[in-house]
């Protein structure tokens, strides 16, 4: 299996890195945001003329991030249930943590380990990013 994974069905990385990389029995995903595949559009975000965020819907962004993660896992031959560790970055942890937790519980019934971090900003005008590790064994 190729150690570097690029999915044509996922949003293009915003820097010089792969969507994921396999090392031994583990798959490490790069930070994944909610951008729509094939565009710069960010679901649930309203920007002003200068590209600054006017408003956003964290629920829409969460669901978009989870679908982007799923797409990359599948491109690597992995499944959602293979996820063993999730690091979450939220730009407004006070406002968004409760909603994020509710949606997270709907998707992550297999209960991987998780760390949630509040950050000032992310590289694009998004409110959430996930960093994921999956155990893929000898798939």
Backbone as a printed PyTorch tensor [residue, N CA C, xyz], in Angstrom:
tensor([[[  0.8370,  -1.1860,   0.0000],
         [  0.0000,   0.0000,   0.0000],
         [  0.8780,   1.2440,   0.0000]],

        [[  0.4790,   2.2240,  -0.7830],
         [  1.1990,   3.5060,  -0.8750],
         [  1.1420,   4.2170,   0.4850]],

        [[  2.2930,   4.6830,   1.0110],
         [  2.2640,   5.3340,   2.3280],
         [  1.6040,   6.7180,   2.3130]],

        [[  1.6070,   7.4200,   1.1680],
         [  0.9860,   8.7440,   1.0890],
         [ -0.3730,   8.6090,   0.4180]],

        [[ -1.3980,   9.1450,   1.0590],
         [ -2.7470,   9.0330,   0.5280],
         [ -3.2540,  10.4040,   0.1230]],

        [[ -3.6960,  10.4980,  -1.1250],
         [ -4.3650,  11.6830,  -1.6490],
         [ -5.7080,  11.2060,  -2.1930]],

        [[ -6.7840,  11.8450,  -1.7900],
         [ -8.1030,  11.4690,  -2.2890],
         [ -8.6160,  12.5370,  -3.2400]],

        [[ -8.9890,  12.1250,  -4.4460],
         [ -9.5500,  13.0780,  -5.4170],
         [-10.9350,  13.5460,  -4.9800]],

        [[-11.5550,  12.8330,  -4.0440],
         [-12.9020,  13.1610,  -3.5850],
         [-12.9210,  14.0230,  -2.3290]],

        [[-11.7490,  14.3680,  -1.8010],
         [-11.6500,  15.2050,  -0.6030],
         [-11.1660,  16.5980,  -1.0020]],

        [[-11.3800,  17.5930,  -0.1520],
         [-10.8440,  18.9260,  -0.4520],
         [ -9.3260,  18.8710,  -0.5760]],

        [[ -8.8020,  19.6350,  -1.4850],
         [ -7.3640,  19.6980,  -1.6920],
         [ -6.6750,  20.2350,  -0.4290]],

        [[ -5.5490,  19.6420,  -0.0010],
         [ -4.8330,  20.1930,   1.1540],
         [ -4.4430,  21.6590,   0.9120]],

        [[ -4.4050,  22.4550,   1.9760],
         [ -4.0600,  23.8750,   1.8300],
         [ -2.5580,  24.1050,   1.9070]],

        [[ -1.7830,  23.0520,   1.9840],
         [ -0.3280,  23.1690,   2.0250],
         [  0.3190,  21.9670,   1.3530]],

        [[  1.6390,  21.8890,   1.4100],
         [  2.3820,  20.8100,   0.7420],
         [  2.4460,  19.5330,   1.5910]],

        [[  1.3040,  18.8740,   1.7310],
         [  1.2370,  17.6520,   2.5260],
         [  0.1160,  16.7620,   1.9890]],

        [[  0.1770,  15.4560,   2.3000],
         [ -0.8610,  14.5380,   1.8240],
         [ -2.0980,  14.6090,   2.7220]],

        [[ -3.1890,  14.0400,   2.2580],
         [ -4.3770,  13.9190,   3.1080],
         [ -4.0660,  13.0090,   4.2980]],

        [[ -3.2830,  11.9660,   4.0390],
         [ -2.9590,  11.0040,   5.0900],
         [ -1.6590,  10.2970,   4.7470]],

        [[ -1.1270,   9.6430,   5.7550],
         [  0.0940,   8.8620,   5.5590],
         [  0.0010,   7.6030,   6.4130]],

        [[  0.2950,   6.4900,   5.7840],
         [  0.3090,   5.2260,   6.5120],
         [  1.7170,   4.9420,   7.0000]],

        [[  1.8150,   4.5810,   8.2730],
         [  3.0830,   4.1750,   8.8730],
         [  2.7850,   2.9040,   9.6630]],

        [[  3.2800,   1.7960,   9.1730],
         [  3.0100,   0.5170,   9.8280],
         [  1.5170,   0.2270,   9.8500]],

        [[  1.0050,  -0.0350,  11.0340],
         [ -0.4100,  -0.3670,  11.1970],
         [ -1.2980,   0.8480,  11.4190]],

        [[ -0.7160,   2.0430,  11.3210],
         [ -1.4830,   3.2540,  11.6200],
         [ -1.6060,   4.1700,  10.4180]],

        [[ -2.7200,   4.8680,  10.3570],
         [ -2.9930,   5.8660,   9.3370],
         [ -3.1340,   7.2070,  10.0490]],

        [[ -2.3060,   8.1750,   9.6580],
         [ -2.3260,   9.5000,  10.2500],
         [ -2.9110,  10.4730,   9.2440]],

        [[ -4.0410,  11.0890,   9.5900],
         [ -4.6360,  12.0800,   8.7000],
         [ -4.0770,  13.4470,   9.0330]],

        [[ -3.8170,  14.2400,   8.0020],
         [ -3.4580,  15.6450,   8.2080],
         [ -4.6900,  16.3550,   8.7460]],

        [[ -4.5250,  17.5910,   9.2140],
         [ -5.6760,  18.3590,   9.6910],
         [ -6.7170,  18.4710,   8.5820]],

        [[ -7.9640,  18.1220,   8.9090],
         [ -9.0380,  18.1190,   7.9310],
         [-10.1050,  19.1160,   8.3540]],

        [[-10.4580,  19.9930,   7.4220],
         [-11.4910,  20.9900,   7.6830],
         [-12.7570,  20.6940,   6.9110]],

        [[-13.7140,  21.6410,   6.9350],
         [-15.0140,  21.4050,   6.3160],
         [-15.1630,  21.8680,   4.8670]],

        [[-14.0580,  22.2510,   4.1990],
         [-14.2090,  22.7480,   2.8280],
         [-14.8650,  21.7060,   1.9300]],

        [[-15.6100,  22.1960,   0.9350],
         [-16.2380,  21.3100,  -0.0550],
         [-15.1770,  20.8030,  -1.0180]],

        [[-15.2070,  19.5170,  -1.3370],
         [-14.2680,  18.9840,  -2.3270],
         [-14.4120,  19.7070,  -3.6650]],

        [[-13.2700,  20.0030,  -4.2840],
         [-13.2660,  20.6350,  -5.5920],
         [-13.5120,  22.1290,  -5.6060]],

        [[-13.5380,  22.7570,  -4.4300],
         [-13.7650,  24.2060,  -4.3820],
         [-13.1500,  24.7860,  -3.1150]],

        [[-13.2340,  26.0880,  -2.9980],
         [-12.7760,  26.7750,  -1.7810],
         [-13.9570,  27.0440,  -0.8440]],

        [[-15.1640,  26.6480,  -1.2800],
         [-16.3720,  26.9010,  -0.4900],
         [-16.3230,  26.1680,   0.8450]],

        [[-16.7560,  26.8760,   1.8910],
         [-16.7990,  26.2980,   3.2310],
         [-18.2680,  26.2190,   3.6510]],

        [[-18.8140,  25.0130,   3.7700],
         [-20.2110,  24.8810,   4.1780],
         [-20.4640,  25.5580,   5.5310]],

        [[-21.5730,  26.2590,   5.6170],
         [-21.9580,  26.8740,   6.8810],
         [-21.2440,  28.1650,   7.2100]],

        [[-20.4980,  28.7480,   6.2660],
         [-19.7560,  29.9840,   6.5400],
         [-20.2530,  31.1010,   5.6180]],

        [[-20.4790,  32.2710,   6.2100],
         [-20.8180,  33.4660,   5.4420],
         [-19.6550,  34.4290,   5.5670]],

        [[-19.0910,  34.8320,   4.4170],
         [-17.9460,  35.7450,   4.3960],
         [-18.3780,  37.1070,   3.8780]],

        [[-17.6860,  38.1620,   4.3380],
         [-17.9240,  39.4910,   3.7790],
         [-17.0810,  39.6530,   2.5130]],

        [[-17.1290,  40.8350,   1.9200],
         [-16.4110,  41.0690,   0.6580],
         [-14.8990,  40.9440,   0.7930]],

        [[-14.3630,  41.1350,   1.9880],
         [-12.9270,  41.0080,   2.2260],
         [-12.5200,  39.5790,   2.6220]],

        [[-13.4960,  38.6710,   2.6640],
         [-13.1910,  37.2930,   3.0130],
         [-13.1590,  37.0190,   4.5070]],

        [[-13.6710,  37.9490,   5.3040],
         [-13.7410,  37.7660,   6.7640],
         [-15.0580,  37.0820,   7.1170]],

        [[-15.0210,  36.2430,   8.1380],
         [-16.2100,  35.5150,   8.5620],
         [-17.2090,  36.4760,   9.2070]],

        [[-18.4210,  36.4900,   8.6650],
         [-19.5190,  37.2660,   9.2500],
         [-20.2970,  36.3790,  10.2060]],

        [[-20.5270,  35.1340,   9.7770],
         [-21.3090,  34.1930,  10.5750],
         [-20.9330,  32.7780,  10.1430]],

        [[-21.1870,  31.8120,  11.0260],
         [-20.9600,  30.4140,  10.6690],
         [-21.9000,  29.5320,  11.4680]],

        [[-22.1230,  28.3420,  10.9430],
         [-22.9580,  27.3360,  11.5890],
         [-22.0600,  26.1490,  11.9210]],

        [[-21.7620,  25.9720,  13.2080],
         [-20.8300,  24.9250,  13.6180],
         [-21.3760,  23.5410,  13.3170]],

        [[-22.6730,  23.3580,  13.3690],
         [-23.2450,  22.0390,  13.0800],
         [-22.9900,  21.6370,  11.6300]],

        [[-23.2160,  22.5450,  10.7100],
         [-22.9530,  22.2650,   9.2950],
         [-21.4680,  21.9850,   9.0780]],

        [[-20.5970,  22.7720,   9.7240],
         [-19.1570,  22.5500,   9.5740],
         [-18.7300,  21.2060,  10.1510]],

        [[-19.2820,  20.8290,  11.3030],
         [-18.9350,  19.5300,  11.8990],
         [-19.2710,  18.3930,  10.9490]],

        [[-20.4710,  18.4070,  10.4260],
         [-20.8990,  17.3280,   9.5320],
         [-20.0250,  17.2840,   8.2680]],

        [[-19.6480,  18.4480,   7.7510],
         [-18.7870,  18.5070,   6.5680],
         [-17.3900,  17.9470,   6.8790]],

        [[-16.8400,  18.2900,   8.0410],
         [-15.5340,  17.7590,   8.4460],
         [-15.6020,  16.2390,   8.5610]],

        [[-16.6250,  15.7360,   9.2150],
         [-16.7360,  14.2900,   9.4060],
         [-16.8350,  13.5690,   8.0590]],

        [[-17.5690,  14.1340,   7.1230],
         [-17.6670,  13.5090,   5.7970],
         [-16.3350,  13.5610,   5.0600]],

        [[-15.5870,  14.6620,   5.2060],
         [-14.2610,  14.7430,   4.5740],
         [-13.3090,  13.7070,   5.1720]],

        [[-13.3580,  13.5290,   6.4840],
         [-12.5340,  12.5130,   7.1430],
         [-12.9110,  11.1280,   6.6150]],

        [[-14.2080,  10.8470,   6.5350],
         [-14.6700,   9.5400,   6.0490],
         [-14.1580,   9.2790,   4.6180]],

        [[-14.2070,  10.2860,   3.7760],
         [-13.7550,  10.1660,   2.3890],
         [-12.2740,   9.7870,   2.3300]],

        [[-11.4690,  10.4150,   3.1610],
         [-10.0270,  10.1350,   3.1690],
         [ -9.7540,   8.7400,   3.7330]],

        [[-10.4500,   8.3760,   4.7950],
         [-10.2940,   7.0270,   5.3390],
         [-10.5950,   5.9840,   4.2740]],

        [[-11.7000,   6.1620,   3.5650],
         [-12.0880,   5.1950,   2.5400],
         [-11.0660,   5.1380,   1.4130]],

        [[-10.4820,   6.2820,   1.0520],
         [ -9.4510,   6.2950,   0.0060],
         [ -8.2270,   5.4860,   0.4360]],

        [[ -8.0170,   5.3990,   1.7370],
         [ -6.8750,   4.6530,   2.2730],
         [ -7.2310,   3.1990,   2.5940]],

        [[ -8.4750,   2.8120,   2.3210],
         [ -8.8930,   1.4420,   2.6130],
         [ -9.2780,   1.2310,   4.0630]],

        [[ -9.5500,   2.3320,   4.7810],
         [ -9.9160,   2.2500,   6.1940],
         [-11.4140,   2.5340,   6.3650]],

        [[-11.9070,   2.2690,   7.5600],
         [-13.3080,   2.5190,   7.8980],
         [-13.3910,   3.5370,   9.0260]],

        [[-14.5430,   4.1410,   9.1800],
         [-14.7920,   5.1140,  10.2520],
         [-14.4620,   4.4960,  11.6170]],

        [[-14.8420,   3.2470,  11.7950],
         [-14.6410,   2.5640,  13.0770],
         [-13.1730,   2.2660,  13.3680]],

        [[-12.2920,   2.4580,  12.3960],
         [-10.8520,   2.2620,  12.6050],
         [-10.2160,   3.4420,  13.3390]],

        [[-10.9330,   4.5470,  13.4560],
         [-10.3920,   5.7280,  14.1430],
         [-10.1780,   5.3950,  15.6140]],

        [[ -8.9570,   5.6630,  16.1080],
         [ -8.6300,   5.3910,  17.5160],
         [ -8.3220,   6.6640,  18.2960]],

        [[ -8.0420,   7.7690,  17.5950],
         [ -7.6970,   9.0040,  18.2990],
         [ -8.0990,  10.2070,  17.4470]],

        [[ -8.7020,  11.1960,  18.0860],
         [ -9.1530,  12.4070,  17.4060],
         [ -8.6710,  13.6210,  18.1940]],

        [[ -8.0420,  14.5620,  17.4970],
         [ -7.7380,  15.8640,  18.0880],
         [ -8.6180,  16.8740,  17.3620]],

        [[ -9.3540,  17.6570,  18.1360],
         [-10.3030,  18.6290,  17.6040],
         [ -9.7960,  20.0280,  17.9120]],

        [[ -9.8270,  20.8830,  16.9090],
         [ -9.4650,  22.2860,  17.0860],
         [-10.7120,  23.1180,  16.8290]],

        [[-11.1420,  23.9030,  17.8180],
         [-12.3010,  24.7840,  17.6950],
         [-11.8580,  26.2250,  17.8910]],

        [[-12.3080,  27.1160,  17.0120],
         [-11.9200,  28.5310,  17.1330],
         [-12.7640,  29.2870,  18.1520]],

        [[-13.9030,  28.7180,  18.5560],
         [-14.7180,  29.3480,  19.6070],
         [-15.2410,  28.2470,  20.5110]],

        [[-14.3600,  27.7590,  21.3780],
         [-14.6850,  26.5910,  22.1940],
         [-15.8400,  26.8760,  23.1530]],

        [[-15.9210,  28.1030,  23.6760],
         [-17.0160,  28.4240,  24.6060],
         [-18.3720,  28.3370,  23.9180]],

        [[-18.4600,  28.8500,  22.7140],
         [-19.7340,  28.8810,  21.9760],
         [-20.0660,  27.5260,  21.3450]],

        [[-19.0640,  26.8100,  20.8480],
         [-19.3100,  25.6580,  19.9850],
         [-19.1400,  24.2870,  20.6260]],

        [[-18.5650,  24.2160,  21.8200],
         [-18.2310,  22.9230,  22.4150],
         [-19.4580,  22.0400,  22.6330]],

        [[-20.5230,  22.5840,  23.1580],
         [-21.7240,  21.7910,  23.4370],
         [-22.3330,  21.2260,  22.1440]],

        [[-22.4650,  22.0640,  21.1240],
         [-23.0090,  21.5970,  19.8420],
         [-22.0810,  20.5550,  19.2280]],

        [[-20.7830,  20.8230,  19.2580],
         [-19.8150,  19.8610,  18.7210],
         [-19.9600,  18.5100,  19.4220]],

        [[-20.0330,  18.5020,  20.7430],
         [-20.1530,  17.2520,  21.5010],
         [-21.4020,  16.4700,  21.1010]],

        [[-22.5040,  17.1650,  20.9160],
         [-23.7590,  16.5150,  20.5290],
         [-23.6100,  15.8150,  19.1750]],

        [[-23.0470,  16.5100,  18.2120],
         [-22.8820,  15.9350,  16.8700],
         [-21.8240,  14.8330,  16.8850]],

        [[-20.7370,  15.0610,  17.6070],
         [-19.6690,  14.0660,  17.7280],
         [-20.2390,  12.7400,  18.2330]],

        [[-21.1010,  12.7930,  19.2470],
         [-21.6810,  11.5820,  19.8300],
         [-22.5120,  10.8050,  18.8050]],

        [[-23.1080,  11.4870,  17.8400],
         [-23.8910,  10.8250,  16.7930],
         [-22.9910,  10.0370,  15.8370]],

        [[-21.7890,  10.5320,  15.6070],
         [-20.8770,   9.9290,  14.6350],
         [-19.9020,   8.9250,  15.2540]],

        [[-19.4680,   9.1830,  16.4820],
         [-18.3900,   8.3900,  17.0830],
         [-18.9200,   7.4730,  18.1760]],

        [[-19.7660,   6.5550,  17.7830],
         [-20.3440,   5.6120,  18.7530],
         [-19.3060,   4.6150,  19.2560]],

        [[-18.2040,   4.4350,  18.5200],
         [-17.1630,   3.4870,  18.9210],
         [-16.1570,   4.1040,  19.8980]],

        [[-16.3280,   5.3580,  20.2360],
         [-15.6020,   6.0630,  21.2960],
         [-14.0630,   6.0270,  21.1960]],

        [[-13.5010,   6.6380,  20.1480],
         [-12.0380,   6.7810,  20.1210],
         [-11.5910,   7.7670,  21.2050]],

        [[-10.3110,   7.7690,  21.5030],
         [ -9.7690,   8.7760,  22.4110],
         [ -9.9310,  10.1410,  21.7520]],

        [[ -9.9880,  11.2080,  22.5660],
         [-10.1970,  12.5300,  21.9780],
         [ -9.5670,  13.6080,  22.8500]],

        [[ -9.0400,  14.6210,  22.1610],
         [ -8.5600,  15.8430,  22.7900],
         [ -9.2020,  16.9960,  22.0450]],

        [[ -9.7410,  17.9710,  22.7780],
         [-10.3460,  19.1500,  22.1530],
         [ -9.5790,  20.3750,  22.6100]],

        [[ -9.1660,  21.1930,  21.6480],
         [ -8.3360,  22.3570,  21.9180],
         [ -9.0040,  23.6020,  21.3470]],

        [[ -9.0500,  24.6630,  22.1390],
         [ -9.5100,  25.9470,  21.6360],
         [ -8.3300,  26.6870,  21.0280]],

        [[ -8.5110,  27.2040,  19.8120],
         [ -7.4480,  27.9290,  19.1170],
         [ -7.9680,  29.2900,  18.6710]],

        [[ -7.0710,  30.2180,  18.4500],
         [ -7.4430,  31.5660,  18.0190],
         [ -7.9120,  31.5670,  16.5700]],

        [[ -7.2360,  30.8070,  15.7160],
         [ -7.5840,  30.7790,  14.2950],
         [ -7.0360,  29.5050,  13.6650]],

        [[ -7.5480,  29.2030,  12.4750],
         [ -7.0590,  28.0980,  11.6590],
         [ -6.6280,  28.6790,  10.3150]],

        [[ -5.8960,  27.9250,   9.4920],
         [ -5.3130,  28.4940,   8.2680],
         [ -6.3090,  29.0550,   7.2400]],

        [[ -7.5440,  28.5840,   7.2690],
         [ -8.5800,  29.1250,   6.3910],
         [ -9.7290,  29.5760,   7.3000]],

        [[-10.7290,  30.2970,   6.7970],
         [-11.7950,  30.8090,   7.6660],
         [-12.8000,  29.7330,   8.0890]],

        [[-12.2990,  28.7470,   8.8200],
         [-13.1230,  27.6520,   9.3210],
         [-13.1610,  27.7130,  10.8380]],

        [[-14.1640,  27.0610,  11.4330],
         [-14.3220,  27.0700,  12.8880],
         [-13.8880,  25.7660,  13.5330]],

        [[-13.6080,  24.7400,  12.7150],
         [-13.2570,  23.4220,  13.2410],
         [-12.2780,  22.7180,  12.3050]],

        [[-11.3740,  21.9450,  12.9100],
         [-10.4690,  21.0820,  12.1540],
         [-10.2390,  19.8360,  12.9880]],

        [[-10.1240,  18.6890,  12.3300],
         [ -9.8620,  17.4250,  13.0150],
         [ -8.5150,  16.8610,  12.5800]],

        [[ -7.8180,  16.2750,  13.5280],
         [ -6.5780,  15.5170,  13.2980],
         [ -6.8850,  14.1120,  13.7930]],

        [[ -6.7560,  13.1290,  12.9060],
         [ -7.2450,  11.7770,  13.2060],
         [ -6.1450,  10.7390,  13.0140]],

        [[ -6.1720,   9.7320,  13.8940],
         [ -5.3090,   8.5610,  13.7680],
         [ -6.2080,   7.3380,  13.7290]],

        [[ -5.9520,   6.4540,  12.7590],
         [ -6.7280,   5.2100,  12.6440],
         [ -5.7710,   4.0170,  12.7090]],

        [[ -6.2520,   2.9440,  13.2950],
         [ -5.5140,   1.6930,  13.3110],
         [ -6.0330,   0.8560,  12.1570]],

        [[ -5.1610,   0.5520,  11.2150],
         [ -5.5930,  -0.1770,  10.0240],
         [ -5.0190,  -1.5840,   9.9550]],

        [[ -4.1920,  -1.9530,  10.9320],
         [ -3.6470,  -3.3030,  10.9560],
         [ -2.9830,  -3.6670,   9.6580]],

        [[ -3.2420,  -4.8340,   9.1630],
         [ -2.6020,  -5.2680,   7.9240],
         [ -3.5710,  -5.1980,   6.7380]],

        [[ -4.4360,  -4.2050,   6.7280],
         [ -5.3800,  -4.0140,   5.6010],
         [ -4.6310,  -3.6050,   4.3680]]])
